[in-house]
Amino acid sequence: MRVNNMPTAPPDLDNSLYLQEEWAVGSILLEDGRIIKRCTLRYDIGNGYIEIQDRTTIRAAAERNVQQFTIETPPQTRWFVSGSKFKSEKEPNYNLMEVLVDGDIKLLLSTKVEIIKPSGGFSDQRRANSGDPITSRKIVKFYLIQDEQLVDVTSKGKLLKAFGSYQTDIKSYAKKNKIGFSKQKDLVTLATYYAELVKKSANQE
């Protein structure tokens, strides 16, 4: 971790660089096993680190140095884990993703912000001065964890493919209960039902 004096983000930026602007109480498990309990933090999803505030300084823990962390948003506590814990066909994903469904089948939510310059390049606006107009884009993706494999299920097609032999059951369940395939609450419901089907099938073997 390092000490940082963080300049504020440009006021005209399309999306906030933070998962949530407000500071919140949470705990962090670092990659080296150290735990920071009940600190004041916020997650910078634009630059990829967690800011930790005390009375005099703001420290920063890079995503790759964090295994997991929590944010208390009463009445619930939100839990985030590093995508690097799971197998992936691409390079390790160090993004810290929210656990929406936990168990043998997990549903994770990834939220990132990319800062875009007119030239097409990306720039960390809080560390580089530029007169160019700045825009950004928010990228939201959902992942299922199956056998420790990170599976992108952001689209309906990818989601149904991930359900494998249970596709017909899931489609029937979704139609009967008028459940869509894009909203977060619907994906949570479908992933939970999918986990129940997998567990039921395993118990019958």
C-alpha positions in Angstrom: 0.0 0.0 0.0 1.1 3.6 -0.5 0.2 7.0 0.6 -1.6 9.1 -2.0 -2.9 12.7 -2.3 -5.8 12.1 -4.6 -6.9 15.0 -6.8 -10.7 15.0 -7.5 -12.1 13.6 -10.7 -13.1 16.0 -13.4 -16.6 17.4 -12.8 -17.7 16.6 -16.3 -16.8 12.9 -16.2 -19.8 10.8 -17.4 -19.5 8.2 -14.7 -18.1 8.2 -11.2 -14.7 6.6 -10.8 -16.1 5.0 -7.6 -18.3 2.0 -7.0 -20.1 4.4 -4.6 -19.0 8.0 -3.9 -19.6 7.8 -0.1 -16.9 6.4 2.2 -18.1 3.3 4.1 -17.0 1.0 6.8 -15.6 -2.3 5.6 -12.8 -4.9 6.0 -10.1 -6.0 3.6 -8.2 -9.3 3.2 -5.0 -8.7 1.4 -3.2 -11.1 -0.8 -0.4 -11.7 1.7 -3.0 -12.7 4.4 -3.1 -9.5 6.3 -6.6 -8.3 7.4 -7.6 -4.6 7.8 -10.7 -4.7 10.0 -13.5 -2.1 10.0 -11.6 0.7 8.1 -13.1 3.5 6.1 -12.9 2.7 2.4 -14.2 3.2 -1.1 -13.5 1.2 -4.2 -12.0 3.1 -7.2 -13.4 1.1 -10.1 -11.8 3.4 -12.7 -8.2 3.0 -11.6 -8.4 -0.3 -9.9 -7.6 0.1 -6.2 -9.3 0.5 -2.8 -8.8 3.8 -1.0 -8.4 3.5 2.8 -8.9 6.7 4.8 -7.7 7.6 8.3 -7.4 10.9 10.0 -4.4 12.2 8.1 -3.8 10.2 4.9 -5.4 8.1 2.2 -3.7 4.8 1.4 -4.4 2.7 -1.6 -4.4 -1.1 -2.1 -4.2 -2.2 -5.7 -6.7 -4.8 -6.9 -4.0 -7.4 -7.5 -3.0 -7.1 -3.8 -6.5 -7.8 -2.4 -8.2 -11.2 -2.1 -11.6 -9.9 -0.9 -13.3 -7.1 0.9 -16.6 -6.1 2.4 -18.6 -2.8 2.5 -21.3 -2.3 5.1 -24.4 -0.7 3.6 -27.0 -1.3 6.3 -28.9 -3.5 6.6 -26.6 -5.6 4.4 -22.9 -6.2 4.0 -21.7 -6.4 0.4 -19.0 -8.9 -0.3 -16.4 -8.7 -3.1 -13.8 -11.2 -4.3 -10.9 -11.1 -6.7 -11.6 -12.7 -10.1 -8.0 -13.9 -10.0 -9.1 -16.6 -7.5 -10.9 -18.4 -10.4 -9.7 -20.1 -13.6 -10.2 -18.1 -16.8 -9.5 -18.6 -20.5 -8.0 -15.1 -20.6 -5.3 -13.5 -18.4 -6.0 -13.3 -14.7 -8.9 -10.9 -13.9 -7.9 -8.9 -10.8 -11.2 -7.0 -10.7 -13.0 -7.2 -7.4 -16.4 -8.5 -8.1 -19.5 -8.5 -5.9 -20.9 -11.9 -4.8 -24.6 -11.9 -5.6 -25.2 -15.6 -5.2 -23.0 -17.8 -3.0 -22.6 -21.5 -2.8 -21.4 -24.3 -5.1 -22.7 -22.1 -8.0 -21.7 -18.4 -7.6 -23.0 -15.3 -9.5 -20.6 -12.4 -9.5 -21.1 -8.8 -10.7 -18.2 -6.9 -12.2 -18.5 -3.1 -12.5 -15.7 -1.1 -14.1 -15.3 2.4 -15.6 -13.0 3.1 -18.5 -11.9 6.7 -19.2 -11.8 7.5 -22.9 -9.9 10.2 -24.7 -10.9 11.3 -28.2 -7.8 9.7 -29.6 -9.2 6.3 -28.4 -6.6 5.9 -25.7 -7.3 5.6 -22.0 -6.0 7.9 -19.3 -6.1 8.1 -15.5 -7.4 11.7 -15.2 -6.4 12.1 -11.6 -2.7 11.6 -12.4 -2.4 13.2 -15.9 -3.4 16.7 -17.0 -5.1 17.0 -20.3 -7.0 19.6 -22.1 -8.9 17.1 -24.2 -12.6 16.5 -23.5 -13.0 13.4 -21.4 -15.8 10.9 -21.5 -16.1 7.5 -19.9 -18.0 4.3 -20.2 -19.4 2.0 -17.4 -18.9 -1.7 -18.1 -21.1 -4.1 -16.2 -20.7 -7.9 -16.5 -22.0 -10.9 -14.8 -20.1 -14.1 -14.2 -21.0 -17.6 -13.1 -18.5 -19.6 -11.2 -18.7 -23.3 -12.2 -16.0 -25.7 -10.9 -13.8 -22.7 -10.1 -14.1 -21.5 -13.7 -15.1 -17.8 -14.4 -17.8 -17.9 -17.1 -19.1 -14.6 -18.7 -22.9 -14.7 -18.7 -23.6 -11.1 -19.5 -25.8 -11.9 -22.5 -28.9 -14.2 -22.6 -27.0 -16.5 -25.1 -24.0 -16.9 -22.8 -26.2 -17.4 -19.8 -28.2 -20.2 -21.4 -25.0 -21.8 -22.7 -23.6 -21.8 -19.1 -26.7 -23.6 -17.9 -25.8 -26.5 -20.1 -28.2 -29.5 -19.9 -30.5 -27.5 -17.6 -31.3 -24.9 -20.3 -34.8 -26.3 -20.9 -35.6 -26.3 -17.2 -34.4 -22.8 -16.8 -36.4 -21.5 -19.8 -39.6 -23.1 -18.5 -39.0 -21.7 -15.1 -38.3 -18.2 -16.5 -41.4 -18.3 -18.7 -43.7 -19.6 -15.9 -42.5 -16.9 -13.5 -42.1 -14.1 -16.1 -38.4 -13.7 -15.4 -36.1 -11.9 -17.8 -32.5 -12.6 -18.7 -30.8 -9.1 -18.3 -31.8 -7.5 -15.0 -29.7 -8.2 -11.9 -32.6 -9.4 -9.8 -33.7 -11.8 -12.5 -30.2 -13.2 -12.9 -29.9 -13.8 -9.2 -33.2 -15.7 -9.3 -32.1 -17.8 -12.2 -28.7 -18.6 -10.8 -30.2 -19.6 -7.5 -32.7 -21.9 -9.2 -29.9 -23.3 -11.4 -27.8 -24.1 -8.2 -30.9 -25.9 -6.8 -31.2 -28.0 -9.9 -27.5 -29.0 -9.9 -27.7 -29.9 -6.2 -30.9 -31.9 -6.6 -29.4 -33.8 -9.5 -26.2 -34.5 -7.5 -28.3 -35.9 -4.6 -30.1 -38.3 -6.9 -26.9 -39.8 -8.2 
